[in-house]
Amino acid sequence: MRQFIVLSLTALLLSGCPDLSDTQNGFITPLSYDTSVVGDAALTDAGKTDTASTQSDTAGAKDTGATKKDAGAVPSALSCKGKCGAKYNSSLKCQCNDDCAKFGNCCVDYGTLCKPEALSCKGRCNTAADKKALCQCSWNCGRYGNCCPDYLGMCHAGKNLDMPLADEGETTFCNKPTNLYNVKYAKDGDTIELLNGDIVRYLVVNTPELSKNDCYAVEALQWTKAMVKKVNVVCLIIDPAEGDKDQYNRLLRYVYYKEPAAGGKWVNMNLRMVRLGLGPVFYPYATGQKWEKMAVLLQQKARETKAGGWGKCGWK
């Protein structure tokens, strides 16, 4: 078996890297993504089991004598066990008093042992950010990655975060043929070229850069290419808080398409890309915009589910 693996790896190295280019249009050939899948199942690697790694880790644990009892144990110097409410002590590595959240030096189990109520959004949904709080429940906590563990469940229970639909006004706008455009191809994950020659830069989302070989750049391009090939026709809407074009003369727009999985309704492609973890919310192309709050909420959902780059690339 070992000999077979070695020979296989040798053959792979000798064969070189696979050619990802599409000889017809100079772009990477789309992968077989099912763009109609609701949620992030089509793009995330979360939930897959590496059998070999698991067996190796298990064997290592046996060799070193590690036990389940030892796993996750907090050293006494970093624990609040028996120290809750104690006065500030400069000789301690971490604190267990009410000021530790303010100074950012709480022990790792301070919230669990001393302030369990502080780790919940119960009664705190959509309150203003509080620097003293161990976790946040304000609308923009998803931007900074400091939401409470139950933020989505407590503050946005039952809300559909998989298919961001156009509102009534946008739907009316997109139902007019004069507001529809044919797409020529995708230049990268967040930029497309129209048949009329215009370049459109998506608002809100920022996918990784192909030119820098950033993690998840290829996957983002593949998804956008597959989408525009599938739908071909899109509706473009400008944001009142944003200018018409950027410094590169690209149109700054929300891109809407009709999604069969959403009953043929118009779906905001920019927001869906955030939800699928194709790229984080992009500032300044989000500040004060109509869909900023929704984008931040979807980013938190993507972060929690380790969708796309949040799982594969370890985005923070």
Order of alpha helices (4+ residues) and beta strands (2+ residues): alpha-alpha-alpha-alpha-alpha-alpha-alpha-beta-beta-beta-alpha-beta-beta-beta-alpha-alpha-alpha
